[in-house]
Each structure stands twice: as structure tokens, then as C-alpha cells.
Amino acid sequence: MRRISINEKDVINQTIASLLNGEVICYPTDTIYGIGTDANNESGIEKINTIKRRSGPMTIIINSFNHIADNISLNESLKEEADEILSKGDTCIMSYTTQFVSESITENKKIGFRIPQHAFLHALLLEYQKPITSTSVNRTDQSPLNNPNSIQEEFGQEIDLLIDAGEIKNKKASKIYIFDNKTITQIR
């Protein structure tokens, strides 16, 4: 595992290089540390599922709703609520109309996505311009890790790059909402 400080001058460029090389990265989010890879990197997605000891859908992070709006099915009457949810950094799960990310991170023709508020992720996504998978850094059924030293100790041989922003004190995960036709249901 390579570990770089979030304050390093070229942290964005190093992170983008890792993503372009098909690597798995660990990064700070609004609430906890997450792990991810390019949303179309099949080997990276498989590696994350191995790390998590599960397989299944994954959320993606994007820089704006406009980035995927043409690929999502959203009832116009729910647009304002979706904007409100996304502005808080929470996750929306919606049907997609065009396959724009790996099918291995979708389920039932739906994709989960959010627009992170974290300054590092905002800058990264503005520069990278492609969706990145996002899931908590932990094994399934274990608590997410929020200390870079613990992350390196547990996952040092499995994650390629750790962006160190220090310990994240907030252990509260973001909320998740499913959009179906004209209804929105909060599931977390």
C-alpha cells in the first residue's frame, strides 16, 4: 500500500494515476473512509468484493447529477427531492436507462450514487470526470475503519493507495433513498 497525505501538492494527480492504472484506492468521505475504483474497472471491483468478502451492488460517487442525468430514469416530480438529498451528500438509488458503469455494481437495473461534499473528493471528481465506486472500508459485518493506521494494518496488502486525512471522528454513514416511479423510500 502506498500512503499519501491529503495535503500533498499532487495528491489529486497521484490518485487519478492510480485509478487510470486500475488500482483500488482508500479515501476520506463526508462521513467515513471509503474504498473504490473506476466504476468500469472489473478487476478493481472484483478486488473490492474480495476485500469486503461479499459481492453485490456498490454506490458510485460523481461530481454532479448532470454527469449521469442522461443515464438515469427520474420522475420529473421527484427532481427537487433528489436535488435536496444529493446536496446533503446522501445516496440515491434509481433505475438507469443506459448501462454506463459495470453491471457488477448494479442490481435490478438500479444504481446507487451520491455527490460527496468532501473537498478532496469534490476536486478529484471534477478532475477525473468518471464515476468511482464507493463503499466503506471494512469486511462485511465489521465496523468501518476511520483511522488510517488501522486501515493500513488491516488492508495494507489489499488496497493500492491510501489517501490519509487523519482519523475521521464522525462514524455516521450517509442516508440512502430508493426512487421508484413517484415514491421515495429511505432505507438507511
C-alpha positions as CSV (number, residue, x, y, z in Angstrom):
1,M,0.0,0.0,0.0
2,R,1.2,3.5,-0.9
3,R,0.1,6.1,1.6
4,I,0.0,9.8,0.8
5,S,-1.2,12.8,2.8
6,I,-4.3,14.6,1.6
7,N,-2.2,17.7,1.9
8,E,0.4,16.7,-0.6
9,K,0.6,19.0,-3.5
10,D,0.0,16.4,-6.2
11,V,-2.5,14.1,-4.3
12,I,-5.2,14.5,-7.0
13,N,-2.7,13.6,-9.8
14,Q,-1.4,10.6,-7.8
15,T,-5.0,9.4,-7.1
16,I,-6.0,9.8,-10.8
17,A,-2.9,7.9,-11.9
18,S,-3.9,5.0,-9.5
19,L,-7.5,5.0,-10.9
20,L,-6.2,5.0,-14.5
21,N,-3.9,2.1,-13.6
22,G,-6.9,0.1,-12.4
23,E,-6.0,0.3,-8.7
24,V,-8.1,0.3,-5.6
25,I,-7.9,3.4,-3.5
26,C,-9.0,4.3,0.0
27,Y,-10.1,7.8,0.6
28,P,-11.8,10.1,3.2
29,T,-15.5,10.8,2.6
30,D,-18.0,13.1,4.2
31,T,-18.7,10.5,7.0
32,I,-16.1,7.7,6.9
33,Y,-13.2,6.3,4.9
34,G,-14.3,4.5,1.7
35,I,-12.7,2.3,-0.9
36,G,-13.2,2.5,-4.6
37,T,-12.0,2.1,-8.1
38,D,-13.1,3.3,-11.5
39,A,-16.8,2.2,-11.9
40,N,-15.9,0.3,-15.1
41,N,-12.8,-1.5,-13.7
42,E,-14.0,-5.1,-13.4
43,S,-10.8,-6.3,-11.8
44,G,-10.8,-3.5,-9.3
45,I,-14.5,-4.2,-8.5
46,E,-13.7,-7.9,-8.0
47,K,-10.8,-6.9,-5.7
48,I,-13.1,-4.8,-3.6
49,N,-15.6,-7.6,-3.3
50,T,-12.8,-9.9,-2.2
51,I,-11.7,-7.3,0.4
52,K,-15.2,-7.0,1.6
53,R,-15.8,-10.8,1.5
54,R,-19.0,-10.3,-0.4
55,S,-20.3,-9.4,-3.9
56,G,-23.1,-7.1,-4.8
57,P,-24.0,-3.6,-5.8
58,M,-21.8,-0.6,-5.0
59,T,-22.6,3.1,-4.8
60,I,-20.8,5.4,-7.2
61,I,-19.6,8.9,-6.5
62,I,-19.9,11.6,-9.1
63,N,-19.2,15.3,-9.4
64,S,-22.8,16.4,-10.3
65,F,-26.1,14.9,-11.2
66,N,-25.7,16.3,-14.7
67,H,-22.8,13.8,-15.1
68,I,-25.3,10.9,-15.2
69,A,-28.7,12.5,-15.7
70,D,-29.0,11.2,-19.3
71,N,-28.5,7.6,-17.9
72,I,-31.0,7.7,-15.0
73,S,-34.8,7.4,-15.0
74,L,-36.2,10.0,-12.7
75,N,-39.8,11.1,-12.5
76,E,-39.7,14.9,-13.0
77,S,-42.0,15.4,-10.0
78,L,-39.2,14.0,-7.7
79,K,-36.3,16.1,-9.2
80,E,-36.5,18.7,-6.4
81,E,-36.3,16.0,-3.7
82,A,-33.5,14.2,-5.4
83,D,-31.5,17.5,-5.6
84,E,-32.1,18.1,-1.9
85,I,-30.9,14.5,-1.0
86,L,-27.9,14.8,-3.2
87,S,-27.0,18.3,-1.8
88,K,-26.6,16.7,1.6
89,G,-24.2,14.0,0.3
90,D,-26.7,11.2,0.7
91,T,-27.2,8.3,-1.7
92,C,-30.0,8.0,-4.3
93,I,-30.8,4.6,-5.9
94,M,-32.5,4.9,-9.2
95,S,-33.2,2.9,-12.3
96,Y,-30.8,3.5,-15.2
97,T,-31.7,3.7,-18.8
98,T,-28.2,3.2,-20.3
99,Q,-25.5,0.9,-19.0
100,F,-22.8,3.4,-18.1
101,V,-21.0,1.5,-15.3
102,S,-20.1,-2.1,-14.8
103,E,-23.1,-4.3,-14.3
104,S,-21.4,-6.0,-11.4
105,I,-22.1,-2.9,-9.2
106,T,-25.8,-2.6,-10.2
107,E,-28.8,-4.6,-9.1
108,N,-32.2,-4.9,-10.6
109,K,-31.4,-2.3,-13.3
110,K,-30.7,0.3,-10.5
111,I,-27.6,2.2,-9.5
112,G,-26.8,4.0,-6.2
113,F,-25.0,7.3,-6.5
114,R,-24.1,10.3,-4.4
115,I,-22.3,13.6,-4.8
116,P,-19.8,13.9,-2.0
117,Q,-19.3,17.2,-0.2
118,H,-15.8,16.4,1.0
119,A,-13.4,18.9,-0.6
120,F,-10.9,16.3,-1.7
121,L,-13.5,14.1,-3.4
122,H,-15.1,17.2,-5.0
123,A,-11.7,18.2,-6.5
124,L,-10.9,14.6,-7.6
125,L,-14.2,14.1,-9.3
126,L,-14.1,17.4,-11.1
127,E,-10.7,16.4,-12.5
128,Y,-11.3,12.7,-13.1
129,Q,-14.8,13.2,-14.7
130,K,-15.7,9.5,-14.4
131,P,-17.7,7.6,-11.7
132,I,-15.8,6.0,-8.9
133,T,-17.2,3.1,-6.8
134,S,-17.6,3.9,-3.1
135,T,-18.1,1.5,-0.2
136,S,-17.0,1.6,3.4
137,V,-13.5,0.2,4.3
138,N,-14.3,-2.9,6.3
139,R,-15.0,-6.5,6.0
140,T,-18.7,-7.4,5.7
141,D,-20.3,-7.5,9.2
142,Q,-17.4,-5.5,10.8
143,S,-17.4,-1.8,11.7
144,P,-15.9,0.6,9.1
145,L,-12.4,1.8,10.0
146,N,-11.8,5.5,10.3
147,N,-8.1,5.6,11.4
148,P,-5.5,5.5,8.5
149,N,-3.1,3.4,10.7
150,S,-5.8,0.8,11.4
151,I,-6.7,0.8,7.7
152,Q,-3.1,0.2,6.7
153,E,-2.7,-2.5,9.3
154,E,-5.8,-4.4,8.2
155,F,-5.8,-3.8,4.5
156,G,-2.1,-2.9,3.7
157,Q,-1.7,-5.8,1.3
158,E,-5.0,-5.4,-0.4
159,I,-5.5,-1.7,-1.1
160,D,-3.1,0.0,-3.5
161,L,-3.4,3.7,-2.4
162,L,-4.5,5.3,0.9
163,I,-5.2,9.0,1.0
164,D,-4.5,9.9,4.6
165,A,-6.7,12.7,6.0
166,G,-6.2,11.7,9.6
167,E,-8.8,10.0,11.8
168,I,-12.4,10.7,10.9
169,K,-14.3,11.2,14.1
170,N,-17.8,11.0,12.5
171,K,-18.8,7.4,12.2
172,K,-22.3,8.0,11.0
173,A,-22.9,6.6,7.5
174,S,-24.8,8.6,4.9
175,K,-28.5,8.1,4.3
176,I,-29.8,6.0,1.4
177,Y,-33.0,6.6,-0.6
178,I,-34.6,4.4,-3.3
179,F,-36.6,6.2,-6.0
180,D,-39.4,4.1,-7.6
181,N,-41.8,5.7,-10.0
182,K,-43.3,8.5,-7.9
183,T,-42.2,7.4,-4.5
184,I,-39.0,7.8,-2.4
185,T,-38.2,5.4,0.4
186,Q,-35.4,5.9,2.9
187,I,-33.7,2.5,3.6
188,R,-30.9,3.8,5.9
